[in-house]
Amino acid sequence: MNRREAQAAVAELFGRYLMTLDTVKLDPEWASWMFTPDVVIEFPMSRHEGIEGVAEYHAQSLAPFAATQHLSSPPVVDPVGDTGADFSAHVVSIHVHRTAGTSAPARFSAGTIATGEARLTPAGWRLRRLSLQVVWTEGHPRSADA
């Protein structure tokens, strides 16, 4: 795979990761086509290692919210050898709290810098490492009802 193909494949993988956070059931099947077995995820509030339980880890992180939307700049992708790539992107995450009895939903938003590593496996490109560094926040991560 040449440099341009690797860049396009990793950019698509990261974009799919963000889209699926908002649109699909996060289950072991999702995890198997998204991550390597030795994946390491570092969110600002916690860390997870290994593919076992990574779907549940993501689902639990998103469970307090009625809806989410994850928006990204195009990732900058730097291939490493024939089977790896490092990447980084700006990500804005909008989380709508589950609130009862209010006319407007409360939101928690965060601007982050995502960095990571992807690996080319026999099944295709997979995320091996993903880390989010918070740049700014607006609102509260927990709703007043929580």
MDTraj code that builds the backbone (N, CA, C; nanometers):
import mdtraj as md
import numpy as np

residues = "MET ASN ARG ARG GLU ALA GLN ALA ALA VAL ALA GLU LEU PHE GLY ARG TYR LEU MET THR LEU ASP THR VAL LYS LEU ASP PRO GLU TRP ALA SER TRP MET PHE THR PRO ASP VAL VAL ILE GLU PHE PRO MET SER ARG HIS GLU GLY ILE GLU GLY VAL ALA GLU TYR HIS ALA GLN SER LEU ALA PRO PHE ALA ALA THR GLN HIS LEU SER SER PRO PRO VAL VAL ASP PRO VAL GLY ASP THR GLY ALA ASP PHE SER ALA HIS VAL VAL SER ILE HIS VAL HIS ARG THR ALA GLY THR SER ALA PRO ALA ARG PHE SER ALA GLY THR ILE ALA THR GLY GLU ALA ARG LEU THR PRO ALA GLY TRP ARG LEU ARG ARG LEU SER LEU GLN VAL VAL TRP THR GLU GLY HIS PRO ARG SER ALA ASP ALA".split()
xyz = np.array([
    [0.0858, -0.1174, 0.0000],
    [0.0000, 0.0000, 0.0000],
    [0.0904, 0.1237, 0.0000],
    [0.0636, 0.2156, -0.0920],
    [0.1470, 0.3346, -0.0975],
    [0.1029, 0.4378, 0.0064],
    [0.1798, 0.5426, 0.0200],
    [0.1566, 0.6458, 0.1225],
    [0.0166, 0.7067, 0.1111],
    [-0.0221, 0.7436, -0.0085],
    [-0.1531, 0.8076, -0.0294],
    [-0.2686, 0.7130, 0.0061],
    [-0.2535, 0.5858, -0.0304],
    [-0.3571, 0.4867, 0.0030],
    [-0.3676, 0.4673, 0.1542],
    [-0.2523, 0.4622, 0.2214],
    [-0.2523, 0.4478, 0.3675],
    [-0.3179, 0.5690, 0.4326],
    [-0.2852, 0.6880, 0.3859],
    [-0.3453, 0.8089, 0.4425],
    [-0.4970, 0.8076, 0.4255],
    [-0.5440, 0.7720, 0.3071],
    [-0.6887, 0.7686, 0.2819],
    [-0.7564, 0.6616, 0.3677],
    [-0.6955, 0.5456, 0.3801],
    [-0.7554, 0.4360, 0.4568],
    [-0.7641, 0.4709, 0.6053],
    [-0.6611, 0.5310, 0.6612],
    [-0.6617, 0.5655, 0.8036],
    [-0.7572, 0.6815, 0.8296],
    [-0.7619, 0.7783, 0.7400],
    [-0.8574, 0.8885, 0.7551],
    [-1.0006, 0.8352, 0.7530],
    [-1.0302, 0.7414, 0.6637],
    [-1.1636, 0.6828, 0.6583],
    [-1.1933, 0.6031, 0.7856],
    [-1.0976, 0.5262, 0.8344],
    [-1.1159, 0.4485, 0.9566],
    [-1.1494, 0.5404, 1.0744],
    [-1.0754, 0.6484, 1.0899],
    [-1.1013, 0.7400, 1.2012],
    [-1.2378, 0.8069, 1.1850],
    [-1.2713, 0.8460, 1.0630],
    [-1.4029, 0.9044, 1.0378],
    [-1.5145, 0.8069, 1.0695],
    [-1.4971, 0.6809, 1.0318],
    [-1.5974, 0.5786, 1.0629],
    [-1.6101, 0.5587, 1.2142],
    [-1.4975, 0.5602, 1.2830],
    [-1.5011, 0.5470, 1.4290],
    [-1.5904, 0.6560, 1.4882],
    [-1.5669, 0.7808, 1.4526],
    [-1.6460, 0.8907, 1.5086],
    [-1.7930, 0.8795, 1.4687],
    [-1.8202, 0.8481, 1.3431],
    [-1.9586, 0.8340, 1.2981],
    [-2.0311, 0.7225, 1.3741],
    [-1.9633, 0.6113, 1.3941],
    [-2.0301, 0.4995, 1.4595],
    [-2.0583, 0.5277, 1.6062],
    [-1.9818, 0.6140, 1.6698],
    [-2.0124, 0.6490, 1.8087],
    [-2.1532, 0.7053, 1.8200],
    [-2.1988, 0.7728, 1.7159],
    [-2.3286, 0.8408, 1.7171],
    [-2.4398, 0.7609, 1.6497],
    [-2.4056, 0.6533, 1.5776],
    [-2.5073, 0.5941, 1.4895],
    [-2.5289, 0.4440, 1.5001],
    [-2.4403, 0.3679, 1.5604],
    [-2.4574, 0.2224, 1.5608],
    [-2.4500, 0.1672, 1.7026],
    [-2.4948, 0.0421, 1.7161],
    [-2.4819, -0.0277, 1.8438],
    [-2.3346, -0.0647, 1.8621],
    [-2.2798, -0.0264, 1.9745],
    [-2.1395, -0.0541, 2.0028],
    [-2.1315, -0.1907, 2.0714],
    [-2.0956, -0.2911, 1.9927],
    [-2.0919, -0.4277, 2.0418],
    [-1.9598, -0.4932, 1.9999],
    [-1.9352, -0.6177, 2.0404],
    [-1.8088, -0.6818, 2.0048],
    [-1.7829, -0.6893, 1.8537],
    [-1.8877, -0.7036, 1.7730],
    [-1.8687, -0.7049, 1.6277],
    [-1.8141, -0.5702, 1.5805],
    [-1.8729, -0.4610, 1.6312],
    [-1.8225, -0.3259, 1.6009],
    [-1.6754, -0.3167, 1.6399],
    [-1.6429, -0.3627, 1.7594],
    [-1.5057, -0.3545, 1.8080],
    [-1.4094, -0.4305, 1.7177],
    [-1.4520, -0.5465, 1.6673],
    [-1.3621, -0.6300, 1.5869],
    [-1.3265, -0.5674, 1.4533],
    [-1.4138, -0.4833, 1.3975],
    [-1.3766, -0.4194, 1.2710],
    [-1.3241, -0.2786, 1.2911],
    [-1.3087, -0.2384, 1.4185],
    [-1.2581, -0.1049, 1.4468],
    [-1.1187, -0.1058, 1.5120],
    [-1.0874, -0.2088, 1.5928],
    [-0.9676, -0.2066, 1.6771],
    [-0.8810, -0.3308, 1.6609],
    [-0.7522, -0.3148, 1.6931],
    [-0.6617, -0.4288, 1.7032],
    [-0.6852, -0.4962, 1.8391],
    [-0.6443, -0.6219, 1.8546],
    [-0.6634, -0.6895, 1.9836],
    [-0.5941, -0.6185, 2.1007],
    [-0.4837, -0.5488, 2.0742],
    [-0.4072, -0.4826, 2.1809],
    [-0.4348, -0.3322, 2.1905],
    [-0.5533, -0.2890, 2.1490],
    [-0.5877, -0.1474, 2.1478],
    [-0.5741, -0.0845, 2.2869],
    [-0.5336, 0.0427, 2.2864],
    [-0.5286, 0.1234, 2.4085],
    [-0.6069, 0.2507, 2.3805],
    [-0.7100, 0.2756, 2.4633],
    [-0.7927, 0.3957, 2.4511],
    [-0.7683, 0.4807, 2.5750],
    [-0.7376, 0.6095, 2.5540],
    [-0.7170, 0.7021, 2.6649],
    [-0.8080, 0.8219, 2.6460],
    [-0.9202, 0.8196, 2.7188],
    [-1.0103, 0.9337, 2.7222],
    [-0.9709, 1.0205, 2.8415],
    [-1.0135, 1.1456, 2.8447],
    [-0.9757, 1.2314, 2.9578],
    [-1.0174, 1.1747, 3.0937],
    [-1.1268, 1.0990, 3.0995],
    [-1.1774, 1.0511, 3.2272],
    [-1.1364, 0.9085, 3.2604],
    [-1.0795, 0.8346, 3.1640],
    [-1.0470, 0.6950, 3.1910],
    [-0.9615, 0.6357, 3.0790],
    [-0.9224, 0.5103, 3.1019],
    [-0.8359, 0.4390, 3.0066],
    [-0.8852, 0.2948, 2.9956],
    [-0.8685, 0.2372, 2.8754],
    [-0.9035, 0.0968, 2.8537],
    [-0.7958, 0.0329, 2.7674],
    [-0.7571, -0.0904, 2.8028],
    [-0.6585, -0.1651, 2.7256],
    [-0.7182, -0.2965, 2.6783],
    [-0.6960, -0.3288, 2.5517],
    [-0.7383, -0.4560, 2.4942],
    [-0.8777, -0.4503, 2.4350],
    [-0.8994, -0.5346, 2.3348],
    [-1.0279, -0.5335, 2.2647],
    [-1.1403, -0.5904, 2.3513],
    [-1.1061, -0.6789, 2.4441],
    [-1.2070, -0.7358, 2.5336],
    [-1.2680, -0.6229, 2.6175],
    [-1.3972, -0.6032, 2.6034],
    [-1.4671, -0.5010, 2.6804],
    [-1.4618, -0.3603, 2.6238],
    [-1.3947, -0.3410, 2.5106],
    [-1.3816, -0.2049, 2.4570],
    [-1.5150, -0.1504, 2.4064],
    [-1.6024, -0.2358, 2.3561],
    [-1.7349, -0.1895, 2.3128],
    [-1.8156, -0.1426, 2.4333],
    [-1.8138, -0.2212, 2.5407],
    [-1.8846, -0.1837, 2.6627],
    [-1.8280, -0.0551, 2.7217],
    [-1.6975, -0.0405, 2.7156],
    [-1.6315, 0.0805, 2.7650],
    [-1.6853, 0.2041, 2.6925],
    [-1.6936, 0.1961, 2.5611],
    [-1.7481, 0.3078, 2.4832],
    [-1.8962, 0.3298, 2.5130],
    [-1.9730, 0.2221, 2.5157],
    [-2.1170, 0.2335, 2.5406],
    [-2.1444, 0.2963, 2.6765],
    [-2.0693, 0.2576, 2.7779],
    [-2.0878, 0.3151, 2.9110],
    [-2.0516, 0.4635, 2.9130],
    [-1.9502, 0.5026, 2.8367],
    [-1.9112, 0.6438, 2.8297],
    [-2.0218, 0.7292, 2.7688],
    [-2.0967, 0.6717, 2.6747],
    [-2.2010, 0.7460, 2.6037],
    [-2.3396, 0.7293, 2.6651],
    [-2.3573, 0.6309, 2.7529],
    [-2.4896, 0.5989, 2.8085],
    [-2.5608, 0.7156, 2.8778],
    [-2.4916, 0.8063, 2.9453],
    [-2.5638, 0.9146, 3.0142],
    [-2.6305, 1.0158, 2.9198],
    [-2.6029, 1.0060, 2.7917],
    [-2.6483, 1.1082, 2.6991],
    [-2.7623, 1.0597, 2.6099],
    [-2.8558, 1.1502, 2.5839],
    [-2.9675, 1.1211, 2.4942],
    [-2.9206, 1.1168, 2.3494],
    [-2.8202, 1.1959, 2.3182],
    [-2.7649, 1.2009, 2.1823],
    [-2.6229, 1.2553, 2.1899],
    [-2.5437, 1.2196, 2.0899],
    [-2.4085, 1.2738, 2.0769],
    [-2.3810, 1.3036, 1.9306],
    [-2.2860, 1.3928, 1.9098],
    [-2.2369, 1.4171, 1.7748],
    [-2.0880, 1.4465, 1.7857],
    [-2.0098, 1.3726, 1.7085],
    [-1.8647, 1.3857, 1.7085],
    [-1.8205, 1.4374, 1.5717],
    [-1.7591, 1.5537, 1.5714],
    [-1.7171, 1.6200, 1.4480],
    [-1.5655, 1.6309, 1.4466],
    [-1.5061, 1.6112, 1.3294],
    [-1.3607, 1.6078, 1.3211],
    [-1.3082, 1.6893, 1.2045],
    [-1.1896, 1.7447, 1.2246],
    [-1.1151, 1.7970, 1.1108],
    [-1.0635, 1.6773, 1.0314],
    [-1.0228, 1.6983, 0.9074],
    [-0.9580, 1.5864, 0.8374],
    [-0.8320, 1.5465, 0.9144],
    [-0.8139, 1.4191, 0.9415],
    [-0.6953, 1.3792, 1.0171],
    [-0.5676, 1.3969, 0.9357],
    [-0.4623, 1.4324, 1.0065],
    [-0.3282, 1.4342, 0.9487],
    [-0.2719, 1.2943, 0.9727],
    [-0.2349, 1.2262, 0.8663],
    [-0.1916, 1.0868, 0.8750],
    [-0.0482, 1.0760, 0.8263],
    [0.0368, 1.0157, 0.9102],
    [0.1768, 0.9933, 0.8752],
    [0.2047, 0.8437, 0.8761],
    [0.2150, 0.7813, 0.7575],
    [0.2458, 0.6381, 0.7532],
    [0.3791, 0.6074, 0.8215],
    [0.3841, 0.4925, 0.8875],
    [0.5048, 0.4453, 0.9551],
    [0.5318, 0.3046, 0.9038],
    [0.6341, 0.2899, 0.8231],
    [0.6622, 0.1596, 0.7641],
    [0.5522, 0.1190, 0.6677],
    [0.5407, -0.0115, 0.6457],
    [0.4415, -0.0632, 0.5514],
    [0.3064, -0.0948, 0.6158],
    [0.3024, -0.1032, 0.7494],
    [0.1789, -0.1496, 0.8137],
    [0.1321, -0.0618, 0.9290],
    [0.1811, 0.0601, 0.9363],
    [0.1396, 0.1460, 1.0467],
    [0.1203, 0.2894, 1.0024],
    [0.0526, 0.3645, 1.0868],
    [0.0338, 0.5073, 1.0612],
    [-0.0030, 0.5761, 1.1925],
    [0.0534, 0.6933, 1.2113],
    [0.0145, 0.7802, 1.3215],
    [-0.0802, 0.8845, 1.2647],
    [-0.1727, 0.9326, 1.3475],
    [-0.2662, 1.0335, 1.2998],
    [-0.3027, 1.1288, 1.4122],
    [-0.3528, 1.2457, 1.3727],
    [-0.4044, 1.3429, 1.4695],
    [-0.5139, 1.4237, 1.4011],
    [-0.6075, 1.4727, 1.4838],
    [-0.7191, 1.5520, 1.4316],
    [-0.7795, 1.6331, 1.5451],
    [-0.8443, 1.7408, 1.5091],
    [-0.9265, 1.8151, 1.6047],
    [-1.0636, 1.7487, 1.6070],
    [-1.1191, 1.7299, 1.7262],
    [-1.2515, 1.6694, 1.7403],
    [-1.3351, 1.7569, 1.8338],
    [-1.4566, 1.7886, 1.7906],
    [-1.5545, 1.8550, 1.8766],
    [-1.6637, 1.7524, 1.9041],
    [-1.6876, 1.7275, 2.0325],
    [-1.7890, 1.6305, 2.0749],
    [-1.9001, 1.7043, 2.1470],
    [-2.0226, 1.6835, 2.1004],
    [-2.1396, 1.7460, 2.1605],
    [-2.2228, 1.6350, 2.2230],
    [-2.2541, 1.6509, 2.3502],
    [-2.3286, 1.5504, 2.4261],
    [-2.4553, 1.6162, 2.4793],
    [-2.5701, 1.5603, 2.4481],
    [-2.6981, 1.6127, 2.4955],
    [-2.7409, 1.5267, 2.6137],
    [-2.7530, 1.5906, 2.7301],
    [-2.7923, 1.5187, 2.8512],
    [-2.9358, 1.4701, 2.8428],
    [-2.9618, 1.3613, 2.9118],
    [-3.0988, 1.3146, 2.9319],
    [-3.1553, 1.3993, 3.0450],
    [-3.2480, 1.4876, 3.0126],
    [-3.3066, 1.5736, 3.1151],
    [-3.4570, 1.5603, 3.1115],
    [-3.5171, 1.5611, 3.2272],
    [-3.6619, 1.5472, 3.2374],
    [-3.7235, 1.6809, 3.2758],
    [-3.8328, 1.7154, 3.2107],
    [-3.9091, 1.8326, 3.2503],
    [-3.8487, 1.9672, 3.2148],
    [-3.7590, 1.9713, 3.1177],
    [-3.7043, 2.0998, 3.0756],
    [-3.7385, 2.1219, 2.9292],
    [-3.7475, 2.2494, 2.8910],
    [-3.7823, 2.2793, 2.7523],
    [-3.6620, 2.2693, 2.6592],
    [-3.5429, 2.2938, 2.7098],
    [-3.4226, 2.2861, 2.6261],
    [-3.3247, 2.1893, 2.6911],
    [-3.2708, 2.0957, 2.6144],
    [-3.1772, 2.0005, 2.6727],
    [-3.0446, 2.0665, 2.7099],
    [-2.9891, 2.0237, 2.8211],
    [-2.8562, 2.0706, 2.8608],
    [-2.7524, 1.9965, 2.7780],
    [-2.6437, 2.0638, 2.7490],
    [-2.5381, 2.0035, 2.6674],
    [-2.4034, 2.0126, 2.7368],
    [-2.3205, 1.9169, 2.7040],
    [-2.1803, 1.9215, 2.7412],
    [-2.1023, 1.9064, 2.6112],
    [-2.0145, 2.0011, 2.5838],
    [-1.9339, 1.9969, 2.4618],
    [-1.7868, 2.0033, 2.4993],
    [-1.7048, 1.9422, 2.4156],
    [-1.5605, 1.9433, 2.4391],
    [-1.4874, 1.9515, 2.3064],
    [-1.3845, 2.0335, 2.3049],
    [-1.2918, 2.0385, 2.1927],
    [-1.1674, 1.9624, 2.2329],
    [-1.1265, 1.8671, 2.1518],
    [-1.0117, 1.7842, 2.1858],
    [-0.9163, 1.7719, 2.0674],
    [-0.7978, 1.7289, 2.1005],
    [-0.7023, 1.6867, 1.9979],
    [-0.6915, 1.5352, 2.0112],
    [-0.7285, 1.4666, 1.9059],
    [-0.7190, 1.3211, 1.9025],
    [-0.5869, 1.2825, 1.8377],
    [-0.5164, 1.1919, 1.9014],
    [-0.3956, 1.1355, 1.8417],
    [-0.4086, 0.9840, 1.8488],
    [-0.3452, 0.9177, 1.7560],
    [-0.3549, 0.7731, 1.7584],
    [-0.2610, 0.7048, 1.6633],
    [-0.2793, 0.5754, 1.6606],
    [-0.1995, 0.4888, 1.5749],
    [-0.2930, 0.3845, 1.5145],
    [-0.2748, 0.3588, 1.3885],
    [-0.3497, 0.2549, 1.3194],
    [-0.2514, 0.1523, 1.2649],
    [-0.3003, 0.0296, 1.2530],
    [-0.2194, -0.0797, 1.1994],
    [-0.2941, -0.1487, 1.0871],
    [-0.2203, -0.1876, 0.9847],
    [-0.2763, -0.2669, 0.8761],
    [-0.2689, -0.4133, 0.9184],
    [-0.3846, -0.4756, 0.9345],
    [-0.3938, -0.6159, 0.9760],
    [-0.4413, -0.6981, 0.8564],
    [-0.4416, -0.8287, 0.8649],
    [-0.4973, -0.9095, 0.7551],
    [-0.6434, -0.8750, 0.7247],
    [-0.7158, -0.8222, 0.8234],
    [-0.8568, -0.7846, 0.8033],
    [-0.8731, -0.6401, 0.7580],
    [-0.7643, -0.5662, 0.7455],
    [-0.7704, -0.4250, 0.7060],
    [-0.7158, -0.3353, 0.8157],
    [-0.7273, -0.2053, 0.7963],
    [-0.6772, -0.1083, 0.8935],
    [-0.7630, -0.1104, 1.0189],
    [-0.6955, -0.1042, 1.1352],
    [-0.7634, -0.1023, 1.2645],
    [-0.6929, -0.0019, 1.3553],
    [-0.7679, 0.0567, 1.4467],
    [-0.7100, 0.1478, 1.5451],
    [-0.6372, 0.0668, 1.6519],
    [-0.5135, 0.1042, 1.6799],
    [-0.4354, 0.0378, 1.7837],
    [-0.4235, 0.1245, 1.9083],
    [-0.4241, 0.2556, 1.8890],
    [-0.4135, 0.3488, 2.0009],
    [-0.4951, 0.4717, 1.9675],
    [-0.5663, 0.5237, 2.0671],
    [-0.6431, 0.6467, 2.0507],
    [-0.6406, 0.7224, 2.1814],
    [-0.6033, 0.8486, 2.1739],
    [-0.5953, 0.9330, 2.2921],
    [-0.6617, 1.0668, 2.2616],
    [-0.7373, 1.1184, 2.3581],
    [-0.8007, 1.2491, 2.3449],
    [-0.7470, 1.3435, 2.4510],
    [-0.7000, 1.4594, 2.4070],
    [-0.6512, 1.5631, 2.4987],
    [-0.7493, 1.6791, 2.4922],
    [-0.8055, 1.7168, 2.6056],
    [-0.9045, 1.8237, 2.6104],
    [-0.8370, 1.9592, 2.5912],
    [-0.8943, 2.0404, 2.5024],
    [-0.8489, 2.1770, 2.4791],
    [-0.9450, 2.2747, 2.5467],
    [-1.0752, 2.2468, 2.5355],
    [-1.1768, 2.3326, 2.5986],
    [-1.3025, 2.2511, 2.6267],
    [-1.3827, 2.3012, 2.7202],
    [-1.5123, 2.2400, 2.7482],
    [-1.6163, 2.3505, 2.7681],
    [-1.7412, 2.3121, 2.7500],
    [-1.8539, 2.4019, 2.7743],
    [-1.9654, 2.3172, 2.8350],
    [-2.0244, 2.3641, 2.9429],
    [-2.1266, 2.2864, 3.0115],
    [-2.0626, 2.1917, 3.1103],
    [-2.1437, 2.0977, 3.1570],
    [-2.0978, 2.0025, 3.2576],
    [-2.1076, 1.8609, 3.2036],
    [-2.0076, 1.7766, 3.2346],
    [-2.0113, 1.6400, 3.1840],
    [-2.1256, 1.5567, 3.2412],
    [-2.1788, 1.5953, 3.3548],
    [-2.2928, 1.5264, 3.4149],
    [-2.4114, 1.6212, 3.4195],
    [-2.5294, 1.5694, 3.3910],
    [-2.6491, 1.6525, 3.3958],
    [-2.6873, 1.6818, 3.5399],
    [-2.7686, 1.7829, 3.5613],
    [-2.8182, 1.8175, 3.6938],
    [-2.9020, 1.7043, 3.7510],
    [-2.9600, 1.6197, 3.6630],
    [-3.0443, 1.5091, 3.7068],
    [-2.9622, 1.3880, 3.7526],
    [-2.8332, 1.3860, 3.7167],
    [-2.7499, 1.2681, 3.7466],
    [-2.7080, 1.2624, 3.8921],
])
top = md.Topology()
chain = top.add_chain()
for i, resn in enumerate(residues, 1):
    res = top.add_residue(resn, chain, resSeq=i)
    for name in ("N", "CA", "C"):
        top.add_atom(name, md.element.get_by_symbol(name[0]), res)
traj = md.Trajectory(xyz[None], top)
